[in-house]
Amino acid sequence: MTSITLKGNTIHTNGALPEVGQKAPDFEMINTDLSTISLENYKGSRVVLNIFPSIDTGICAASVREFNKKASDLSNTKVLCISRDLPFAQGRFCGAEGLENVINLSDFNTGKFGKDYGVEITDGPMQGLHSRAVVVLDEEGVVKYTEQVPEIVQEPDYTAALNTLS
């Protein structure tokens, strides 16, 4: 269990992020076209997992916009934006914003990704959603960087995450 805060109030996740140097847990989530996507789909590419509670909040939307902007300069890198939002909401947001450099994946149906990656919020008003976190994987799916953002209303450290790809 990890302690984080929501506007200064302590809440918890169900575990901890995967450790740097270990193979990332596989996952299956739903893409905006309702197809099932797994980590295996991205083997051979570097992967940034941008994990957050909901696309319909300001900070979550900002992180998707920022990673979309920065992803256009990255070679052989996929940015996966992961939440428990319905795929329709994720697609609507990116369509309205004109965001084409990120891939939205939804953990709405099982929540297994959140449990396996230690980001499921277990108490407080956001219970059941994912905490804000970033995990960077190399081409073989090995964890190169993690950040569990300590305060839900804080943006992740984009520079630190993306510097691991240099």
C-alpha positions in Angstrom: 0.0 0.0 0.0 1.2 3.5 -0.9 0.1 6.7 0.8 -0.7 9.6 -1.5 -2.8 12.7 -1.0 -5.9 14.3 -2.6 -5.9 18.0 -1.9 -3.8 17.3 1.2 -5.9 14.5 2.5 -4.2 11.1 2.8 -5.6 8.3 0.6 -4.0 4.9 -0.4 -3.3 2.7 -3.3 -3.5 -1.0 -3.3 0.3 -1.5 -3.7 3.4 -0.1 -5.3 4.5 0.5 -8.8 6.6 -2.2 -10.5 10.2 -1.8 -9.7 12.8 -0.4 -12.0 14.7 -3.3 -13.7 11.8 -5.7 -13.5 9.6 -6.9 -16.4 6.4 -5.0 -16.4 3.2 -7.0 -15.8 1.3 -7.8 -18.9 -2.2 -6.3 -19.3 -5.3 -6.3 -21.4 -7.3 -3.1 -21.7 -9.8 -1.7 -24.1 -8.8 0.8 -26.9 -11.2 3.6 -28.1 -12.3 1.3 -31.0 -13.3 -1.3 -28.3 -10.5 -3.7 -29.3 -8.5 -5.5 -26.7 -4.9 -4.4 -26.4 -2.1 -6.0 -24.4 1.4 -4.9 -23.5 2.6 -7.5 -26.1 1.2 -5.2 -28.8 3.9 -2.7 -28.1 6.9 -5.1 -27.9 9.8 -3.5 -29.7 8.7 0.0 -28.9 9.5 2.1 -25.9 6.4 2.7 -23.9 5.3 5.6 -21.5 2.4 4.6 -19.3 0.6 7.9 -18.4 -1.8 6.7 -15.6 -4.5 8.9 -14.1 -7.9 8.9 -12.4 -10.1 10.5 -15.1 -9.7 12.3 -18.5 -12.5 14.6 -17.3 -10.4 16.4 -14.7 -8.1 19.3 -15.4 -4.7 17.8 -14.4 -5.4 14.5 -16.1 -6.3 16.3 -19.3 -3.2 18.5 -19.0 -1.0 15.4 -18.7 -2.5 13.9 -21.9 -2.0 17.2 -23.8 1.6 17.5 -22.5 2.6 13.9 -23.4 0.8 14.3 -26.8 3.0 17.3 -27.5 6.2 15.7 -26.3 5.5 12.4 -27.9 5.7 13.9 -31.4 9.4 14.3 -30.9 10.1 10.7 -29.7 11.2 7.9 -32.0 10.0 4.4 -31.5 7.9 5.4 -28.5 4.3 4.9 -27.7 2.5 6.9 -25.0 -0.4 5.0 -23.5 -2.9 7.1 -21.5 -4.6 4.8 -19.0 -7.6 5.4 -16.8 -10.9 3.7 -15.9 -12.9 6.1 -18.1 -15.0 4.5 -20.7 -13.3 4.3 -24.1 -16.0 6.6 -25.5 -15.0 9.4 -23.1 -11.3 8.9 -23.9 -12.0 9.0 -27.6 -14.3 12.1 -27.4 -11.6 14.0 -25.4 -8.8 13.3 -27.8 -11.0 13.9 -30.9 -12.1 17.3 -29.5 -8.6 18.2 -28.6 -7.0 17.0 -31.9 -4.6 14.7 -30.0 -3.0 12.1 -32.2 0.3 11.2 -30.6 -1.2 9.2 -27.6 -3.1 6.0 -27.3 -6.0 5.8 -24.8 -6.6 2.6 -23.0 -9.4 1.9 -20.6 -9.3 -0.4 -17.5 -13.0 0.1 -17.0 -14.1 -3.5 -17.3 -11.9 -5.3 -14.8 -9.6 -2.8 -13.0 -6.9 -5.5 -13.3 -4.3 -3.1 -14.6 -4.8 -0.9 -11.6 -4.5 -3.8 -9.2 -1.4 -5.3 -11.0 0.4 -2.0 -11.2 -0.4 -0.9 -7.6 -2.3 2.2 -8.6 -5.9 1.3 -7.6 -7.1 3.9 -5.0 -8.5 1.9 -2.1 -10.2 4.7 0.0 -11.5 8.2 -0.2 -13.7 9.9 -2.8 -11.8 8.4 -5.7 -11.8 4.8 -4.5 -11.6 2.4 -7.4 -10.0 4.9 -9.8 -6.3 4.9 -10.6 -3.8 7.2 -8.9 -1.6 9.5 -11.0 1.6 7.7 -12.0 4.1 7.3 -14.9 5.9 4.2 -15.8 8.5 4.1 -18.7 9.3 0.7 -20.3 12.1 -0.2 -22.7 11.6 -2.1 -26.0 11.5 -5.4 -24.1 9.0 -4.3 -21.5 11.5 -3.7 -18.7 10.7 -0.9 -16.3 13.2 2.0 -16.7 11.4 4.7 -14.6 8.5 5.1 -12.3 6.8 8.0 -10.6 3.9 7.7 -8.2 2.8 11.3 -8.1 2.4 12.1 -4.4 -0.5 14.5 -4.7 -3.4 13.7 -7.1 -3.8 17.4 -8.2 -0.1 17.6 -9.1 1.2 17.0 -12.6 3.9 14.3 -13.1 7.5 15.1 -13.8 7.4 14.9 -17.6 11.1 15.8 -18.0 12.4 13.1 -15.6 10.2 10.5 -17.3 11.2 11.4 -20.9 14.8 11.8 -20.0 15.0 8.1 -19.5 14.3 7.7 -23.2 17.3 9.7 -24.3 
